[in-house]
Amino acid sequence: MHLSTKKSLFLFLISLATTIASAAPIMFKSSDIVFHPAPGFPKGAQIVLLRGDLSKPEPYTIRFKLPARFTILSHWHDKDEELTVISGTVNVGTGDKVDKSASTALSAGGYQIVPAMTHHYVWTSEDTVFQLDGMGPRTTTFVNPDEWAALIRKSSN
């Protein structure tokens, strides 16, 4: 390796190490986490963005707070998504239609990785908070968008 190439590589590594070392941790006290109505969801769904920009190619962390008996119809994302249950119970399943009898209940501490393009749904049996982590940009495509739109309209009445 040429001396100038070695020097450039060394300077790059020093710069990278300095950038990593100077990055401040992201921290929230639970009292600092404020949920807001989730746009594009039926009434009752709340959300908070903890990290990232969902429209950019960067890591994100969001939390959802859903009331009891709330259903997110079958949908998919173009990237893997990680789900961690904070409190309550999230019932998860795969397929084009919600089938509560084929769901798996994940209680507080439960974890799931949903691979990209997997048709999946969630529903709650009690008030529930769960966290989603992934890489943006984040997209959500509903298997039956008309059915989802009808749920939103119905919740607004």
DSSP file (Angstrom, degrees, kcal/mol; ACC not computed):
  #  RESIDUE AA STRUCTURE BP1 BP2  ACC     N-H-->O    O-->H-N    N-H-->O    O-->H-N    TCO  KAPPA ALPHA  PHI   PSI    X-CA   Y-CA   Z-CA
    1    1 A M              0   0    0      0, 0.0     2,-0.0     0, 0.0     5,-0.0   0.000 360.0 360.0 360.0 134.4    0.0    0.0    0.0
    2    2 A H     >  -     0   0    0      1,-0.1     4,-2.3     4,-0.0     3,-0.3  -0.327 360.0-117.9 -65.8 147.9    1.3    3.4   -0.9
    3    3 A L  H  > S+     0   0    0      1,-0.2     4,-2.5     2,-0.2     5,-0.2   0.877 114.6  50.6 -57.6 -43.0    2.3    5.8    2.0
    4    4 A S  H  > S+     0   0    0      1,-0.2     4,-2.3     2,-0.2    -1,-0.2   0.851 110.0  51.0 -67.4 -32.2   -0.3    8.4    1.0
    5    5 A T  H  > S+     0   0    0     -3,-0.3     4,-2.5     2,-0.2    -2,-0.2   0.913 111.0  48.2 -68.0 -42.5   -3.0    5.7    0.8
    6    6 A K  H  X S+     0   0    0     -4,-2.3     4,-2.6     2,-0.2    -2,-0.2   0.913 112.4  49.2 -62.1 -42.6   -2.0    4.5    4.3
    7    7 A K  H  X S+     0   0    0     -4,-2.5     4,-2.7     2,-0.2    -2,-0.2   0.916 111.6  48.6 -64.9 -43.1   -2.1    8.0    5.6
    8    8 A S  H  X S+     0   0    0     -4,-2.3     4,-2.3     2,-0.2    -2,-0.2   0.912 112.7  48.0 -62.7 -43.5   -5.5    8.7    4.1
    9    9 A L  H  X S+     0   0    0     -4,-2.5     4,-2.6     2,-0.2    -2,-0.2   0.917 111.9  50.2 -63.4 -43.4   -6.9    5.4    5.6
   10   10 A F  H  X S+     0   0    0     -4,-2.6     4,-2.4     1,-0.2    -2,-0.2   0.933 111.6  47.6 -60.6 -47.3   -5.4    6.3    9.0
   11   11 A L  H  X S+     0   0    0     -4,-2.7     4,-2.4     1,-0.2    -1,-0.2   0.882 111.3  51.6 -63.3 -37.8   -6.9    9.8    8.9
   12   12 A F  H  X S+     0   0    0     -4,-2.3     4,-2.7     2,-0.2    -1,-0.2   0.936 110.7  47.8 -62.4 -46.3  -10.3    8.3    7.9
   13   13 A L  H  X S+     0   0    0     -4,-2.6     4,-2.6     2,-0.2    -2,-0.2   0.892 111.9  49.5 -64.2 -39.7  -10.2    5.8   10.7
   14   14 A I  H  X S+     0   0    0     -4,-2.4     4,-2.4     2,-0.2    -1,-0.2   0.925 112.3  48.6 -62.8 -44.3   -9.3    8.5   13.2
   15   15 A S  H  X S+     0   0    0     -4,-2.4     4,-2.3     2,-0.2    -2,-0.2   0.911 112.5  48.1 -61.5 -43.6  -12.2   10.7   11.9
   16   16 A L  H  X S+     0   0    0     -4,-2.7     4,-2.5     2,-0.2     5,-0.2   0.922 111.8  49.1 -64.0 -44.9  -14.6    7.8   12.2
   17   17 A A  H  X S+     0   0    0     -4,-2.6     4,-2.7     1,-0.2    -2,-0.2   0.894 111.4  49.9 -62.9 -40.2  -13.5    6.9   15.7
   18   18 A T  H  X S+     0   0    0     -4,-2.4     4,-1.9     2,-0.2    -1,-0.2   0.904 110.9  49.6 -64.4 -41.9  -13.9   10.5   16.8
   19   19 A T  H  X S+     0   0    0     -4,-2.3     4,-0.6     2,-0.2    -2,-0.2   0.924 114.2  44.6 -62.8 -45.3  -17.4   10.7   15.3
   20   20 A I  H >< S+     0   0    0     -4,-2.5     3,-0.9     1,-0.2    -2,-0.2   0.921 114.4  48.9 -65.8 -44.0  -18.4    7.5   17.0
   21   21 A A  H 3< S+     0   0    0     -4,-2.7    -1,-0.2     1,-0.2    -2,-0.2   0.813 111.6  49.6 -66.9 -29.9  -16.9    8.6   20.3
   22   22 A S  H 3< S+     0   0    0     -4,-1.9     2,-0.3    -5,-0.2    -1,-0.2   0.500  81.1 114.3 -90.4  -3.0  -18.5   12.0   20.2
   23   23 A A    <<  -     0   0    0     -3,-0.9    -3,-0.0    -4,-0.6    -4,-0.0  -0.529  65.4-133.0 -70.2 127.4  -22.0   10.8   19.5
   24   24 A A        -     0   0    0     -2,-0.3    -2,-0.1     1,-0.1    -1,-0.1  -0.558  22.8-108.0 -80.8 143.5  -24.3   11.6   22.4
   25   25 A P        -     0   0    0      0, 0.0     2,-0.6     0, 0.0    -1,-0.1  -0.371  25.9-124.1 -67.2 150.1  -26.5    8.8   23.7
   26   26 A I        +     0   0    0     -2,-0.0     2,-0.4     2,-0.0    25,-0.0  -0.868  40.8 173.2 -94.7 124.8  -30.3    9.2   23.1
   27   27 A M        -     0   0    0     -2,-0.6     2,-0.4     2,-0.0     0, 0.0  -0.995  17.0-178.9-139.4 138.5  -32.1    9.0   26.4
   28   28 A F        -     0   0    0     -2,-0.4     2,-0.2     5,-0.0    -2,-0.0  -0.999  21.2-140.6-134.0 132.3  -35.7    9.5   27.5
   29   29 A K    >>  -     0   0    0     -2,-0.4     3,-1.9     1,-0.1     4,-0.6  -0.635  35.0-113.5 -77.1 151.1  -37.1    9.4   31.0
   30   30 A S  G >4 S+     0   0    0      1,-0.3     3,-1.0    -2,-0.2    -1,-0.1   0.846 119.0  58.7 -57.9 -31.5  -40.5    7.6   30.8
   31   31 A S  G 34 S+     0   0    0      1,-0.2    -1,-0.3     3,-0.0    -3,-0.0   0.685 100.1  58.2 -70.5 -16.8  -42.1   11.0   31.9
   32   32 A D  G <4 S+     0   0    0     -3,-1.9     2,-0.8     2,-0.0    -1,-0.2   0.591  82.5  95.9 -86.3 -11.8  -40.6   12.6   28.7
   33   33 A I    <<  -     0   0    0     -3,-1.0     2,-0.6    -4,-0.6    17,-0.0  -0.715  55.2-177.2 -87.8 111.6  -42.3   10.2   26.3
   34   34 A V        -     0   0    0     -2,-0.8     2,-0.2    13,-0.0    13,-0.1  -0.938  13.6-147.1-115.7 117.9  -45.5   11.8   25.1
   35   35 A F        -     0   0    0     -2,-0.6    13,-0.2    13,-0.1    29,-0.1  -0.514  13.6-168.1 -82.1 150.6  -47.8    9.9   22.8
   36   36 A H  E     -A   47   0A   0     11,-2.4    11,-3.1    -2,-0.2    -2,-0.0  -0.913  40.1 -75.3-131.8 158.2  -49.9   11.7   20.1
   37   37 A P  E     -A   46   0A   0      0, 0.0     9,-0.3     0, 0.0     6,-0.1  -0.316  54.3-116.8 -53.8 135.2  -52.7   10.5   17.9
   38   38 A A    >   -     0   0    0      7,-2.5     3,-1.4     4,-0.2     7,-0.2  -0.663  27.2-127.9 -80.4 116.3  -51.3    8.2   15.2
   39   39 A P  T 3  S+     0   0    0      0, 0.0    -1,-0.1     0, 0.0    -3,-0.0  -0.385  91.6  20.4 -64.9 139.0  -51.9    9.7   11.7
   40   40 A G  T 3  S+     0   0    0      1,-0.3   112,-0.1    -2,-0.1    -2,-0.0   0.597 106.3 102.8  81.0  11.0  -53.5    7.4    9.2
   41   41 A F  S <  S-     0   0    0     -3,-1.4    -1,-0.3     4,-0.1     3,-0.1  -0.878  79.9 -92.1-122.7 155.8  -54.9    5.1   12.0
   42   42 A P    >   -     0   0    0      0, 0.0     3,-1.7     0, 0.0    -4,-0.2  -0.234  62.5 -75.3 -59.6 156.7  -58.3    4.8   13.5
   43   43 A K  T 3  S+     0   0    0    109,-0.3     3,-0.1     1,-0.2   113,-0.0  -0.224 118.0  41.1 -54.0 138.5  -59.1    6.8   16.6
   44   44 A G  T 3  S+     0   0    0      1,-0.4     2,-0.3    -3,-0.1    -1,-0.2  -0.024  81.9 114.0 110.0 -28.6  -57.5    5.5   19.7
   45   45 A A    <   -     0   0    0     -3,-1.7    -7,-2.5    -7,-0.2    -1,-0.4  -0.600  45.5-171.4 -76.7 133.2  -54.1    4.6   18.3
   46   46 A Q  E     -AB  37  65A   0     19,-2.3    19,-2.5    -2,-0.3     2,-0.3  -0.913   3.5-173.4-125.6 154.7  -51.3    6.8   19.6
   47   47 A I  E     -AB  36  64A   0    -11,-3.1   -11,-2.4    -2,-0.3     2,-0.3  -0.973  12.6-169.0-145.1 154.3  -47.6    7.0   18.6
   48   48 A V  E     - B   0  63A   0     15,-1.8    15,-2.4    -2,-0.3     2,-0.6  -0.973  19.1-139.6-144.3 135.5  -44.3    8.6   19.5
   49   49 A L  E     + B   0  62A   0     -2,-0.3    13,-0.2    13,-0.2     3,-0.1  -0.850  22.8 173.9 -93.3 119.7  -41.1    8.7   17.5
   50   50 A L  E     +     0   0A   0     11,-2.8     2,-0.3    -2,-0.6    12,-0.2   0.752  64.2   9.7 -96.9 -29.4  -38.1    8.1   19.7
   51   51 A R  E    S+ B   0  61A   0     10,-1.6    10,-1.9   -25,-0.0    -1,-0.3  -0.994 100.1   5.6-153.9 142.2  -35.3    8.0   17.1
   52   52 A G  S    S-     0   0    0     -2,-0.3     2,-0.5     8,-0.2     8,-0.2  -0.100  74.3 -78.9  88.5 179.7  -34.8    8.7   13.5
   53   53 A D    >   -     0   0    0      6,-0.2     3,-2.2     3,-0.1     5,-0.3  -0.989  29.9-147.6-125.6 115.4  -36.7   10.1   10.6
   54   54 A L  T 3  S+     0   0    0     -2,-0.5    84,-3.0     1,-0.3    -1,-0.1   0.683  97.1  55.4 -62.1 -17.8  -39.2    7.6    9.1
   55   55 A S  T 3  S+     0   0    0     82,-0.2    -1,-0.3    81,-0.1    -3,-0.0   0.488 100.1  72.8 -92.4  -3.2  -38.7    9.1    5.6
   56   56 A K  S <  S-     0   0    0     -3,-2.2     2,-2.3     2,-0.1    80,-0.2  -0.760  92.3-104.8-113.9 157.7  -35.0    8.7    5.6
   57   57 A P  S    S+     0   0    0      0, 0.0    -3,-0.1     0, 0.0    -2,-0.1  -0.469  84.4 103.1 -78.5  72.7  -32.6    5.7    5.2
   58   58 A E  S    S-     0   0    0     -2,-2.3    78,-2.9    -5,-0.3    -2,-0.1  -0.963  80.7 -79.2-147.4 160.4  -31.7    5.6    8.9
   59   59 A P  E     - C   0 135A   0      0, 0.0     2,-0.3     0, 0.0    76,-0.2  -0.303  48.8-168.5 -61.8 145.4  -32.6    3.5   12.0
   60   60 A Y  E     - C   0 134A   0     74,-2.6    74,-1.7    -8,-0.2     2,-0.4  -0.951  16.9-164.8-133.5 157.1  -35.9    4.4   13.6
   61   61 A T  E     +BC  51 133A   0    -10,-1.9   -11,-2.8    -2,-0.3   -10,-1.6  -0.964  17.6 169.0-139.0 122.6  -37.6    3.6   16.9
   62   62 A I  E     -BC  49 132A   0     70,-2.6    70,-3.3    -2,-0.4     2,-0.4  -0.939  19.4-148.3-129.4 155.0  -41.3    4.3   17.4
   63   63 A R  E     -BC  48 131A   0    -15,-2.4   -15,-1.8    -2,-0.3     2,-0.4  -0.975   6.9-158.0-122.9 140.8  -43.8    3.3   20.1
   64   64 A F  E     -BC  47 130A   0     66,-2.9    66,-2.1    -2,-0.4     2,-0.5  -0.915   2.9-161.5-111.8 142.0  -47.5    2.6   19.6
   65   65 A K  E     -BC  46 129A   0    -19,-2.5   -19,-2.3    -2,-0.4    64,-0.2  -0.986  18.4-178.8-120.4 117.5  -50.1    2.8   22.4
   66   66 A L  E     - C   0 128A   0     62,-2.9    62,-2.8    -2,-0.5   -21,-0.1  -0.926  21.8-126.4-119.7 141.2  -53.2    0.9   21.4
   67   67 A P    >   -     0   0    0      0, 0.0     3,-0.8     0, 0.0    57,-0.2  -0.295  46.8 -74.0 -75.3 168.1  -56.4    0.5   23.4
   68   68 A A  T 3  S+     0   0    0      1,-0.2    57,-0.2    57,-0.2    59,-0.1  -0.302 118.1  22.2 -58.7 146.0  -58.0   -2.8   24.1
   69   69 A R  T 3  S+     0   0    0     55,-1.2     2,-0.4     1,-0.2    -1,-0.2   0.810  87.2 145.3  64.0  34.9  -59.8   -4.5   21.2
   70   70 A F    <   -     0   0    0     -3,-0.8    54,-2.2    56,-0.2     2,-0.4  -0.847  30.1-162.7-101.8 138.5  -57.8   -2.5   18.6
   71   71 A T  E     -F  123   0B   0     -2,-0.4     2,-0.7    52,-0.2    52,-0.2  -0.980  16.1-160.6-126.0 132.4  -56.9   -4.2   15.3
   72   72 A I  E     -F  122   0B   0     50,-3.1    50,-1.8    -2,-0.4     3,-0.1  -0.954  34.1-131.7-105.3 112.3  -54.3   -3.3   12.7
   73   73 A L  E     -     0   0B   0     -2,-0.7    47,-0.1    48,-0.2    24,-0.1   0.005  40.7 -61.1 -62.6 168.1  -55.4   -5.1    9.6
   74   74 A S  E    S+     0   0B   0     22,-0.2    69,-2.3    47,-0.1    70,-0.6  -0.227  73.5 144.8 -56.3 131.6  -53.1   -7.2    7.4
   75   75 A H  E     -FG 120 142B   0     45,-2.5    45,-2.7    67,-0.3     2,-0.3  -0.896  31.2-141.6-154.8 177.5  -50.2   -5.1    5.9
   76   76 A W  E     - G   0 141B   0     65,-1.9    65,-2.6    -2,-0.3     2,-0.3  -0.976   3.4-145.2-149.3 161.9  -46.6   -5.4    5.0
   77   77 A H        -     0   0    0     -2,-0.3    40,-3.4    41,-0.3    41,-0.2  -0.902  21.7-129.7-125.3 154.4  -43.4   -3.3    5.0
   78   78 A D  S    S+     0   0    0     -2,-0.3     2,-0.3    61,-0.3    38,-0.1   0.479  92.9  44.9 -86.1   0.0  -40.6   -3.3    2.5
   79   79 A K  S    S-     0   0    0     60,-0.3    38,-0.2    36,-0.1    -2,-0.1  -0.946  99.6 -85.2-135.1 158.8  -37.9   -3.8    5.2
   80   80 A D        -     0   0    0     -2,-0.3    55,-0.6    36,-0.1     2,-0.4  -0.228  43.1-158.4 -57.7 151.9  -37.7   -6.0    8.3
   81   81 A E  E     -ED 114 134A   0     33,-2.0    33,-3.4    53,-0.1     2,-0.4  -1.000   6.7-148.6-137.6 138.2  -39.3   -4.7   11.4
   82   82 A E  E     -ED 113 133A   0     51,-2.9    51,-2.2    -2,-0.4     2,-0.4  -0.903  11.5-163.8-107.8 134.8  -38.7   -5.6   15.1
   83   83 A L  E     -ED 112 132A   0     29,-3.2    29,-2.4    -2,-0.4     2,-0.4  -0.974   7.6-178.7-120.8 129.4  -41.5   -5.5   17.6
   84   84 A T  E     -ED 111 131A   0     47,-2.4    47,-3.2    -2,-0.4     2,-0.5  -0.997  24.1-133.3-126.2 127.9  -41.0   -5.5   21.4
   85   85 A V  E     + D   0 130A   0     25,-2.6    24,-3.0    -2,-0.4    45,-0.3  -0.691  22.5 178.7 -83.6 125.2  -43.9   -5.5   23.8
   86   86 A I  E     -     0   0A   0     43,-2.5     2,-0.3    -2,-0.5    44,-0.2   0.876  68.5 -11.4 -90.1 -47.4  -43.5   -2.9   26.5
   87   87 A S  E    S+ D   0 129A   0     42,-2.0    42,-2.2    21,-0.1    -1,-0.4  -0.986 110.7  15.9-152.0 155.8  -46.8   -3.5   28.4
   88   88 A G  S    S-     0   0    0     -2,-0.3    20,-0.8    40,-0.2     2,-0.4  -0.458  92.2 -60.5  81.1-155.0  -50.0   -5.4   27.7
   89   89 A T  E     -H  107   0B   0     37,-0.3    36,-0.7    18,-0.2     2,-0.5  -0.994  35.2-162.2-138.1 128.4  -50.4   -8.0   25.1
   90   90 A V  E     -HI 106 124B   0     16,-2.6    16,-3.1    -2,-0.4     2,-0.6  -0.943  12.0-152.1-106.6 127.3  -50.0   -7.8   21.3
   91   91 A N  E     -HI 105 123B   0     32,-3.0    32,-1.9    -2,-0.5     2,-0.3  -0.893  20.0-170.0 -99.1 124.6  -51.6  -10.7   19.3
   92   92 A V  E     +HI 104 122B   0     12,-2.7    12,-2.9    -2,-0.6     2,-0.3  -0.873  13.0 159.4-120.7 147.6  -49.7  -11.2   16.1
   93   93 A G  E     - I   0 121B   0     28,-1.8    28,-2.2    -2,-0.3     2,-0.3  -0.977  28.0-125.6-156.3 166.9  -50.4  -13.3   13.0
   94   94 A T  E     + I   0 120B   0     -2,-0.3    26,-0.3     8,-0.3     2,-0.2  -0.875  55.6  69.8-118.9 153.3  -49.5  -13.7    9.4
   95   95 A G  S    S-     0   0    0     24,-2.2   -20,-0.1    -2,-0.3    -2,-0.1  -0.684  85.4 -75.1 131.3 175.9  -51.7  -13.8    6.3
   96   96 A D  S    S+     0   0    0     -2,-0.2     2,-0.3   -22,-0.1   -22,-0.2   0.632 111.3  41.6 -84.2 -15.2  -54.0  -11.6    4.2
   97   97 A K  S    S-     0   0    0     -3,-0.1     2,-0.4    22,-0.1    24,-0.1  -0.953  92.8-100.4-131.5 149.9  -56.9  -11.5    6.7
   98   98 A V        +     0   0    0     -2,-0.3     2,-0.4    22,-0.1     3,-0.1  -0.569  38.2 179.2 -68.9 124.4  -57.0  -11.2   10.5
   99   99 A D    >   -     0   0    0     -2,-0.4     3,-1.8     1,-0.1     4,-0.2  -0.852   9.5-172.8-129.1  94.3  -57.5  -14.7   12.0
  100  100 A K  G >  S+     0   0    0     -2,-0.4     3,-1.1     1,-0.3    -1,-0.1   0.797  84.1  59.9 -60.6 -29.1  -57.6  -14.3   15.8
  101  101 A S  G 3  S+     0   0    0      1,-0.2    -1,-0.3    -3,-0.1    -3,-0.0   0.696 106.9  47.0 -72.7 -17.1  -57.6  -18.1   16.3
  102  102 A A  G <  S+     0   0    0     -3,-1.8    -8,-0.3     2,-0.1    -1,-0.2   0.240  93.0 109.6-105.9  11.9  -54.2  -18.3   14.4
  103  103 A S    <   -     0   0    0     -3,-1.1     2,-0.5    -4,-0.2   -10,-0.2  -0.435  60.9-136.1 -87.2 161.1  -52.5  -15.5   16.4
  104  104 A T  E     -H   92   0B   0    -12,-2.9   -12,-2.7    -2,-0.1     2,-0.5  -0.977  17.6-134.1-115.8 129.5  -49.8  -15.7   18.9
  105  105 A A  E     -H   91   0B   0     -2,-0.5     2,-0.5   -14,-0.2   -14,-0.2  -0.717  18.6-169.1 -85.6 125.5  -50.0  -13.6   22.1
  106  106 A L  E     -H   90   0B   0    -16,-3.1   -16,-2.6    -2,-0.5     3,-0.1  -0.968   8.5-167.3-113.8 118.1  -46.9  -11.7   23.0
  107  107 A S  E >   -H   89   0B   0     -2,-0.5     3,-3.2   -18,-0.2   -22,-0.3  -0.335  47.6 -41.1 -95.4-178.1  -47.0  -10.2   26.5
  108  108 A A  T 3  S+     0   0    0    -20,-0.8    -1,-0.2     1,-0.3   -22,-0.2  -0.134 134.2  21.9 -48.2 128.2  -44.6   -7.6   28.1
  109  109 A G  T 3  S+     0   0    0    -24,-3.0    -1,-0.3     1,-0.3   -23,-0.1   0.185  92.4 135.5  94.9 -14.8  -41.0   -8.5   27.1
  110  110 A G    <   -     0   0    0     -3,-3.2   -25,-2.6   -26,-0.1    -1,-0.3  -0.271  36.0-162.3 -65.9 154.8  -42.2  -10.5   24.1
  111  111 A Y  E     +E   84   0A   0    -27,-0.2     2,-0.3    -3,-0.1   -27,-0.2  -0.991  13.3 178.4-144.1 144.7  -40.3   -9.9   20.8
  112  112 A Q  E     -E   83   0A   0    -29,-2.4   -29,-3.2    -2,-0.3     2,-0.5  -0.995  17.7-151.3-146.3 141.6  -40.9  -10.6   17.1
  113  113 A I  E     -E   82   0A   0     -2,-0.3   -31,-0.2   -31,-0.2   -33,-0.0  -0.978  14.0-159.8-109.3 124.6  -39.0   -9.9   13.9
  114  114 A V  E     -E   81   0A   0    -33,-3.4   -33,-2.0    -2,-0.5     3,-0.1  -0.910  18.1-134.4-103.9 111.4  -41.3   -9.5   10.9
  115  115 A P    >   -     0   0    0      0, 0.0     3,-1.8     0, 0.0   -38,-0.3  -0.280  36.2 -83.1 -63.9 150.9  -39.3  -10.1    7.7
  116  116 A A  T 3  S+     0   0    0      1,-0.2   -38,-0.2   -38,-0.1   -36,-0.1  -0.168 113.5  16.9 -50.8 143.3  -39.8   -7.6    4.8
  117  117 A M  T 3  S+     0   0    0    -40,-3.4     2,-0.5     1,-0.2    -1,-0.2   0.410  87.0 140.8  73.2   1.5  -42.8   -8.3    2.6
  118  118 A T    <   -     0   0    0     -3,-1.8     2,-0.5   -41,-0.2   -41,-0.3  -0.630  53.0-131.2 -77.8 124.1  -44.5  -10.5    5.2
  119  119 A H        +     0   0    0     -2,-0.5   -24,-2.2   -43,-0.1     2,-0.3  -0.643  46.0 156.3 -73.6 121.9  -48.3  -10.0    5.3
  120  120 A H  E     -FI  75  94B   0    -45,-2.7   -45,-2.5    -2,-0.5     2,-0.3  -0.940  26.6-162.8-146.6 164.9  -49.1   -9.6    9.0
  121  121 A Y  E     - I   0  93B   0    -28,-2.2   -28,-1.8    -2,-0.3     2,-0.3  -0.943   4.8-155.3-144.5 162.3  -51.6   -8.1   11.4
  122  122 A V  E     +FI  72  92B   0    -50,-1.8   -50,-3.1    -2,-0.3     2,-0.3  -0.983  10.4 177.3-138.8 152.3  -51.8   -7.3   15.1
  123  123 A W  E     -FI  71  91B   0    -32,-1.9   -32,-3.0    -2,-0.3     2,-0.4  -0.986  18.2-135.1-150.8 156.9  -54.7   -6.9   17.6
  124  124 A T  E     - I   0  90B   0    -54,-2.2   -55,-1.2    -2,-0.3   -54,-0.2  -0.873  15.2-172.1-117.1 146.3  -54.9   -6.1   21.3
  125  125 A S  S    S+     0   0    0    -36,-0.7     2,-0.3    -2,-0.4   -57,-0.2   0.488  83.8  14.8-105.9  -9.9  -57.0   -7.7   24.0
  126  126 A E  S    S-     0   0    0    -37,-0.5   -37,-0.3   -59,-0.2    -1,-0.2  -0.935 108.0 -60.9-151.1 168.5  -56.0   -5.0   26.5
  127  127 A D        -     0   0    0     -2,-0.3     2,-0.3   -59,-0.1   -38,-0.1  -0.376  68.1-175.2 -56.3 132.9  -54.4   -1.6   26.6
  128  128 A T  E     -C   66   0A   0    -62,-2.8   -62,-2.9   -40,-0.2     2,-0.4  -0.983  27.7-162.5-142.4 143.2  -50.9   -2.2   25.1
  129  129 A V  E     +CD  65  87A   0    -42,-2.2   -43,-2.5    -2,-0.3   -42,-2.0  -0.998  20.7 170.3-123.4 129.4  -47.7   -0.4   24.3
  130  130 A F  E     -CD  64  85A   0    -66,-2.1   -66,-2.9    -2,-0.4     2,-0.4  -0.972  23.4-135.1-138.1 157.1  -45.2   -1.9   21.9
  131  131 A Q  E     -CD  63  84A   0    -47,-3.2   -47,-2.4    -2,-0.3     2,-0.4  -0.885  10.5-158.2-113.7 139.2  -42.0   -0.6   20.2
  132  132 A L  E     -CD  62  83A   0    -70,-3.3   -70,-2.6    -2,-0.4     2,-0.4  -0.965   9.9-176.2-117.0 132.1  -41.0   -0.9   16.6
  133  133 A D  E     +CD  61  82A   0    -51,-2.2   -51,-2.9    -2,-0.4     2,-0.3  -0.972  23.1 119.1-125.6 142.3  -37.4   -0.7   15.4
  134  134 A G  E     -CD  60  81A   0    -74,-1.7   -74,-2.6    -2,-0.4     2,-0.5  -0.951  58.0 -76.0-173.4-168.2  -36.2   -0.8   11.8
  135  135 A M  E     -C   59   0A   0    -55,-0.6   -81,-0.0    -2,-0.3    -2,-0.0  -0.958  60.7 -97.7-115.6 128.0  -34.4    0.9    9.0
  136  136 A G  S    S+     0   0    0    -78,-2.9   -81,-0.1    -2,-0.5     2,-0.1  -0.218  91.3  75.5 -79.3 175.9  -36.1    3.7    7.1
  137  137 A P  S    S-     0   0    0      0, 0.0     2,-0.5     0, 0.0   -82,-0.2   0.502  76.4-151.8 -68.3 142.3  -37.6    4.9    5.0
  138  138 A R        -     0   0    0    -84,-3.0     2,-0.4    -2,-0.1    -2,-0.1  -0.722  17.0-179.6 -90.9 128.4  -40.5    3.1    6.6
  139  139 A T        -     0   0    0     -2,-0.5     2,-0.4   -60,-0.1   -61,-0.3  -0.949  11.9-165.6-124.2 148.0  -43.4    2.1    4.4
  140  140 A T        -     0   0    0     -2,-0.4     2,-0.5   -63,-0.1   -63,-0.2  -0.989   5.5-174.1-132.4 124.5  -46.7    0.4    5.3
  141  141 A T  E     -G   76   0B   0    -65,-2.6   -65,-1.9    -2,-0.4     2,-0.3  -0.976  17.3-141.2-121.3 120.0  -48.9   -1.1    2.6
  142  142 A F  E     -G   75   0B   0     -2,-0.5   -67,-0.3   -67,-0.2   -68,-0.1  -0.603   9.1-139.4 -81.3 138.6  -52.3   -2.5    3.6
  143  143 A V  S    S+     0   0    0    -69,-2.3    -1,-0.1     1,-0.3   -68,-0.1   0.895 104.1  23.6 -61.8 -40.8  -53.4   -5.7    1.9
  144  144 A N  S >> S+     0   0    0    -70,-0.6     4,-1.6     1,-0.1     3,-0.5  -0.775  72.7 178.2-126.0  86.0  -56.9   -4.3    1.6
  145  145 A P  H 3> S+     0   0    0      0, 0.0     4,-2.6     0, 0.0     5,-0.2   0.796  79.5  58.6 -62.4 -29.4  -56.6   -0.5    1.8
  146  146 A D  H 3> S+     0   0    0      2,-0.2     4,-2.0     1,-0.2     5,-0.1   0.897 105.6  49.3 -66.5 -38.8  -60.3    0.1    1.3
  147  147 A E  H <> S+     0   0    0     -3,-0.5     4,-1.6     2,-0.2    -1,-0.2   0.894 112.0  48.8 -65.7 -39.8  -61.1   -2.0    4.5
  148  148 A W  H  X S+     0   0    0     -4,-1.6     4,-2.0     2,-0.2    -2,-0.2   0.926 110.3  50.8 -64.9 -45.3  -58.5    0.0    6.4
  149  149 A A  H  X S+     0   0    0     -4,-2.6     4,-2.5     1,-0.2    -2,-0.2   0.872 107.5  54.3 -60.6 -37.4  -59.9    3.3    5.2
  150  150 A A  H  X S+     0   0    0     -4,-2.0     4,-2.6     2,-0.2    -1,-0.2   0.884 106.1  51.8 -65.2 -38.0  -63.4    2.2    6.3
  151  151 A L  H  X S+     0   0    0     -4,-1.6     4,-2.1     2,-0.2    -2,-0.2   0.905 110.2  48.9 -63.2 -41.2  -62.1    1.5    9.8
  152  152 A I  H  X S+     0   0    0     -4,-2.0     4,-1.0     2,-0.2  -109,-0.3   0.937 113.0  46.8 -64.2 -46.2  -60.6    5.0    9.9
  153  153 A R  H >X S+     0   0    0     -4,-2.5     4,-0.7     1,-0.2     3,-0.6   0.918 111.7  51.2 -61.0 -44.4  -63.9    6.6    8.7
  154  154 A K  H >< S+     0   0    0     -4,-2.6     3,-0.9     1,-0.2    -1,-0.2   0.886 108.2  51.8 -62.4 -39.5  -66.0    4.5   11.2
  155  155 A S  H 3< S+     0   0    0     -4,-2.1    -1,-0.2     1,-0.2    -2,-0.2   0.718 103.7  59.1 -71.2 -19.9  -63.8    5.6   14.1
  156  156 A S  H <<        0   0    0     -4,-1.0    -1,-0.2    -3,-0.6    -2,-0.2   0.641 360.0 360.0 -83.4 -14.7  -64.2    9.2   13.2
  157  157 A N    <<        0   0    0     -3,-0.9    -1,-0.2    -4,-0.7    -2,-0.1   0.468 360.0 360.0 -80.7 360.0  -68.0    9.1   13.6
